[in-house]
Amino acid sequence: MLSMVNAIPHQLLKRAPFVPCPTPKGSTHPVSFLQVSISPDPPVAGQSDIVVVSGTFSEDVTPKTNLAVVFTDLSQQPIAPPTVVSACTKTGCPKAGTKYNQTVTVKAPESLPATYIMAIGVGNSLTDVLGCAYAIL
C-alpha cells in the first residue's frame, strides 16, 4: 500500500507543463503561446502520443506553414527526427485572429532520457514562428 501511495505524486510531477517559447532572433512578429495537451502524458518511449494544439496567430497560416513536434535533450540536441505536418487542416488554413486547432499523432523516440524537452511549433521557418510551446519532462 505504501509503495502505491508513493508512486502517485511521482506520476503527477511528470505531467507536461507547456510554457511559451522565446521569440526567435530575427522574428518580425510576436510568437503566440500554443495551448498543448498530450496523451499519454508524459509520452511513452517508442509509442504513439496524441498531441492537441490550439492557439490564435497574428498572421495567416498558409500552405507553406508547418506544425512541428520535436523531442530534444536538455542541450536542445534532437533525440529523433521531428514530426512535421502541414499546419493547414481539412477545414483549410486559418486566418490571422481566428482560432487554430490541430490534432496530430507522433511517435515518441525509442529511447527517452530521464529529462528531455518536447517542443511544438507552428511556423514558416525557424525565424518565422507563428506559435510555440515547450515542456521539460
C-alpha positions as CSV (number, residue, x, y, z in Angstrom):
1,M,0.0,0.0,0.0
2,L,2.8,2.4,0.9
3,S,4.5,1.9,-2.5
4,M,1.3,2.7,-4.3
5,V,0.8,6.0,-2.4
6,N,4.5,7.0,-3.0
7,A,4.0,6.4,-6.8
8,I,1.1,8.8,-7.2
9,P,2.9,12.1,-6.6
10,H,5.7,11.0,-8.9
11,Q,3.3,10.5,-11.8
12,L,1.7,13.9,-11.2
13,L,5.1,15.7,-11.2
14,K,5.9,14.2,-14.6
15,R,2.9,15.9,-16.3
16,A,3.9,18.2,-19.1
17,P,3.6,21.9,-18.1
18,F,3.9,23.6,-21.5
19,V,5.2,27.1,-21.4
20,P,5.7,29.8,-24.1
21,C,8.8,29.7,-26.3
22,P,11.1,32.7,-26.5
23,T,10.7,34.8,-29.7
24,P,13.5,33.8,-32.1
25,K,16.1,36.3,-33.1
26,G,15.2,38.0,-36.4
27,S,11.4,37.4,-35.9
28,T,9.3,40.2,-37.3
29,H,6.2,39.5,-35.1
30,P,5.4,38.1,-31.7
31,V,5.2,34.4,-31.2
32,S,1.8,33.2,-29.8
33,F,1.7,30.7,-26.9
34,L,0.2,27.4,-28.1
35,Q,-2.1,25.5,-25.7
36,V,-0.9,21.9,-25.9
37,S,-2.3,18.7,-24.4
38,I,-0.7,15.3,-24.9
39,S,-1.9,11.8,-24.3
40,P,-0.4,9.8,-22.8
41,D,1.2,12.4,-20.5
42,P,4.1,12.0,-20.3
43,P,4.9,10.4,-23.6
44,V,6.0,6.7,-23.5
45,A,9.2,5.8,-25.3
46,G,8.6,4.2,-28.7
47,Q,4.8,4.7,-28.5
48,S,2.3,7.0,-30.2
49,D,1.3,10.2,-28.5
50,I,-1.7,12.3,-29.4
51,V,-0.9,16.0,-29.4
52,V,-3.7,18.5,-29.5
53,V,-2.6,22.1,-30.3
54,S,-4.6,25.3,-30.3
55,G,-3.9,29.0,-30.4
56,T,-4.5,32.3,-32.2
57,F,-1.9,33.8,-34.5
58,S,-1.2,37.4,-35.6
59,E,-0.5,36.2,-39.2
60,D,-2.3,33.9,-41.6
61,V,-1.5,30.2,-41.7
62,T,-0.6,29.4,-45.4
63,P,0.0,26.2,-47.3
64,K,3.7,26.7,-46.6
65,T,3.1,26.8,-42.8
66,N,4.1,23.6,-40.9
67,L,3.4,22.2,-37.4
68,A,6.5,20.5,-35.9
69,V,6.8,18.3,-32.8
70,V,10.4,17.9,-31.6
71,F,12.0,15.9,-28.8
72,T,15.4,17.2,-27.7
73,D,17.8,16.6,-24.8
74,L,18.4,19.5,-22.4
75,S,21.1,21.0,-24.6
76,Q,18.4,21.2,-27.3
77,Q,20.0,18.5,-29.5
78,P,17.3,16.4,-31.3
79,I,16.8,12.9,-29.8
80,A,15.0,11.8,-33.0
81,P,13.9,13.4,-36.3
82,P,11.0,15.9,-35.8
83,T,7.4,15.1,-36.8
84,V,6.4,17.8,-39.4
85,V,2.9,18.2,-40.9
86,S,1.1,20.9,-42.7
87,A,-0.5,23.4,-40.4
88,C,-3.5,23.7,-42.7
89,T,-6.3,21.3,-41.7
90,K,-9.1,19.6,-43.5
91,T,-11.1,22.8,-43.0
92,G,-8.4,25.0,-44.5
93,C,-5.7,27.4,-43.4
94,P,-6.8,29.6,-40.5
95,K,-6.6,33.4,-41.0
96,A,-4.9,35.7,-38.5
97,G,-7.0,36.3,-35.4
98,T,-9.1,33.1,-35.8
99,K,-8.7,30.0,-33.5
100,Y,-6.3,27.4,-34.7
101,N,-6.9,23.7,-33.7
102,Q,-5.0,20.7,-34.8
103,T,-4.5,17.1,-33.6
104,V,-1.5,15.1,-34.6
105,T,-0.2,11.7,-33.7
106,V,3.5,11.5,-33.1
107,K,5.7,8.6,-32.2
108,A,7.9,9.3,-29.2
109,P,11.6,8.4,-29.6
110,E,12.5,4.8,-28.9
111,S,14.7,5.9,-26.1
112,L,14.0,8.9,-23.9
113,P,16.5,10.3,-21.3
114,A,15.4,10.9,-17.8
115,T,14.8,14.6,-18.6
116,Y,14.1,15.9,-22.0
117,I,12.3,18.7,-23.9
118,M,9.2,18.3,-26.0
119,A,8.6,21.4,-28.2
120,I,5.7,22.1,-30.6
121,G,5.9,25.0,-33.1
122,V,3.8,26.3,-36.0
123,G,5.7,28.4,-38.5
124,N,7.1,29.0,-41.9
125,S,10.8,28.8,-40.9
126,L,13.0,28.8,-37.8
127,T,12.7,32.6,-37.6
128,D,9.1,33.0,-38.9
129,V,7.4,31.2,-36.0
130,L,3.7,31.9,-35.5
131,G,3.2,29.9,-32.3
132,C,5.2,27.7,-30.0
133,A,5.2,25.9,-26.6
134,Y,7.6,23.5,-24.9
135,A,7.8,21.4,-21.8
136,I,10.7,20.0,-19.9
137,L,9.7,16.4,-18.9
